[in-house]
């Protein structure tokens, strides 16, 4: 039998165009491709000059710092004694910018950083752009004082609260409940200025812990908003003292506000407690 005339039924069909399996352009590169890219990147880095390496690392570090400070946490240099003895001049506090990002609202007793433009500062003076840039970069690392419109105070009343000074024993009252403020600067009275205000919806009544050395909501009773601060202008909550080392500690919400009842006329824009 002439075997050469028989059809080659065992022929490898993988060589036929119909039988080929082509590699997709979108296939995940294998280990060889990844190693090649790594070698190329390493070769590119090795080709940089020293000043180029330093400049690139500086840009990467600055970019990371900006992202962290914009969306997560930011150090804040305490510039005055208005929050003594809780916070002292030169302390660096860590401000949690996520504290009020997901539906949470400032609560009574929180120490907050906020932009006072339009509430504590009605007409911010025009600033030098270069000075503003230097201050912004320095404040990101907690090395420079914050903007002149940034303040740090304690929340005493939220939207709907009636905050009054004072009862017969000289204590601040919130919704008729006297508040024991054990965080006040030693020897300070809760307030030498009498006031009686209902906090509007979406706003906060804030005061410094060193009442005799604090320009706070009491000093702006005659301004638009009656001394209250918009919740939307809150930058974040001060959660930690990060510097100096001997003062490192967490900042907790004081227990004095735990027994404050809800306001008689609840208002949206502020959580209670």
N, C-alpha and C positions, 0 to 999 in steps of 0.2 A: 504494500500500500504506500502510495506517495504521501508521506506525512506533510511534505512542504505545501501541498495543495489544500490542506485542512485549514479552516478558519481559526485564527488564534483566539480561542475563547478565554484564555487565561491572561490576555494582554492587560497590562496595567492601564486602567482608564483615567488615572489621575492626571495624565499628561494632556488629556483632551481639554479644549477650551471650556466645554460644558461642565467638566468635572473639577475644575480648579476652584479653590476657595480663596478668594482675594481678601487681603487685609483691609479692613475699613480704615478710612482716613481718621476716624475718631476713636480708634482703639487705644486703650491705655498703653503707653509705652512700657516695654519690658525692662528688666533690670539693666540690660545693656544701654538702653536709651537714657535711663535715669542717670547711670554712671557717666555717660557721655556729657549730659547736661551739667552734672556736678563738676566734671573736669573743666568744662568750658567756663563755668562761673568762677572756678578757682583760678583759672588762667587769667580771666578778666580782672579779678581782684589783685592777683600778683603783678599785673601790669600797671596798676595805679601807683602814682607817686605818693610819698608820705603825706604831703599836705592834702592830697585828694582823699586819702583814706580818713584822715582826721576830719575833713570837712563833711564827708559822707556820714561818718559815725555821729558827728554833731547834729546833722540834719535828722537822722533817724531817732536820736535821743530826744531832740526837741519835739519832733512829731509825736512820739509816744507820750511825752510829758503833756503836750497840748490835748491829746485825746483823753488821757486819764483825768486831767484837770477839768475838761469840759463836760465829761459825761459821768465820771465816777466819784472821785474824791479830790479835794484841794486843800493844801495847807493854808492857814490864815494867821497872819501875824497880828497879835493883839497890840494896838497902838496906844491905848489909854487905860486908865484905871476904872472905867465905868462899870466893869463887871467884877471888881475885886470883892471878896477874896476868892471867888470861884475861878476867875481868870486874872492873871497879873500881866503887867506891861512886859512885853518880850516873849510871852508864851506863844507857842505855835499850836494851834488846834487843827484837828483833821475834820474837815467839813464833808459830810456825807451828802452828795448830790442826788443820790438815788432814794433818799428817805421819803420824798414826797412825789416821786415820779409815777407811781403806779396806783393812783387813786387815794393814797394816804394823804392826810392833811396835818398841818402843825397842830400840836396839842398843848394844852396848858402845861407850863413848866419846861417846855423844850427851849434850849438855847439855839437860836437861829442866826444865820447871816443873811442879810437882805440888802437890796438896792433901795436906798432911801430917796431916790430922785422922784419928785412929785409928792412926797409925803413929808419926809424930814428935810429935804432940800428942794425948795420950790423952783429956784433958777440956778442950776449948776453952772459955775463959771466956766468959760471956754478954757480948755487946757492945751498945752503944747503937745502935738502928736508924738514927738520924740520922747518927751517925758512920760507920756501915757504908755508908750511901747515899753520903755525900760521898766516902768513900774509894773506893768502887766507880766512881763517875763520874770521879774524878781519875785512878784507875789505868787507865781506858780510854784516856786520852790520854798515859799514862806520866808524869803530873805528881805522882802521890801514891804512897806506898808501898803495896804489895799487902796483902791480908789477912794477918793474923798466922799463918794456917795454910798460906800459900803459900810454897814453897821452890824454889830453883834449885840443882841439883847435877848432877854428871856420873855417868852410868851406868857402873859398873865390872863388875857381874855381872848376868846375866839368869837366868830360870828354869832350874834344873838345874845352873848353874855352881857350882863349888867355889872360893870366894875365900879366900885365905890370906895372912896377914902373919906373917912375911915370909921370903924366902930368905936365904942367907948374906950376900948383898950388900945386904940390906935392901929388896928390891923386892917389891911386891905380886905374888902369883901367882894366875892364873885358870886352873883346870883343869890345874895343874902347870906352866904356861908363865909365866915372869917377864915383866912388862909394863914397858917403858921409858916412863915418864911424863914426857916432856919439857915438859909444860905445868904442872908443879908450881911453886908459888911458890919463888923462888930461896932456897936454904938449907934448905928444908923436907925432912924425911924423909917417905917414903911413908906411914908411920904409926908412932907411938910406942906404939900399943895393939896387942898381938898378938891375932889372932882367926883362926878357922877355921870357915867357915860354908858350907853348901850352900843356895843360894837356892831357896826353894820355887817351885812352878809358879805362873805368873801374877804374880810379884813381881820386884822389882829391888833390887840392892844399889847404893847411891849414896854418893858422897863429894864433898867440896869440893876444889877445886884448891889452896887454901891450907890444908893439912892441920892446921897448928898453930892455925888460927883458924876451924875449921869444926866445927859440931855436925852430924854426919851419921849414917849407919847405925851407925857404931862406938859412938856414944853411946846407942844404943837397943837394944843386944844383949839386955838383960833385959826389954824390952817385948814385948807381943804382936806376933808377926811377926818377932821377932829382929832388928829394925832394918831390915827390908826394907819396900819401898813397893809397894802394889798397882798393877799396870799400869793398872787402871781409873781410878785417881786422877791419872793423868798428864794435865795440861792441854794440853801441847804441847811442841814442840822449839824451843829458841832457835837461830835460824838466822843472825841478823844483829845486829851492834851498830849501831844507827841514830843514836845520839847519845852523845857530842859528835862533831862533824864530823871532827875529827882522829883519831878512833878508829873511824870507820865501816869495817866489814869483815865478811866472811862468817865464820861459825863452822863449821869443818870437823871431821869425825870424825878424831881423831888416828891415826897409822899404828901406834902401839904395840900396838893390839889386833888387828892384821891376822893375826898368827900364832897367836892363841889357838885351840886345838883345840876341837871340840865337847865338851860335857860327857859324862862316862862314862855318866850316866843322864839322857838328854835329857828335858826337861820342857816341856809346852806352856805358851804364854803369853809367850814371849820369843824374839825372833829372835836369831841369833848373828852374830858377825862384828865 
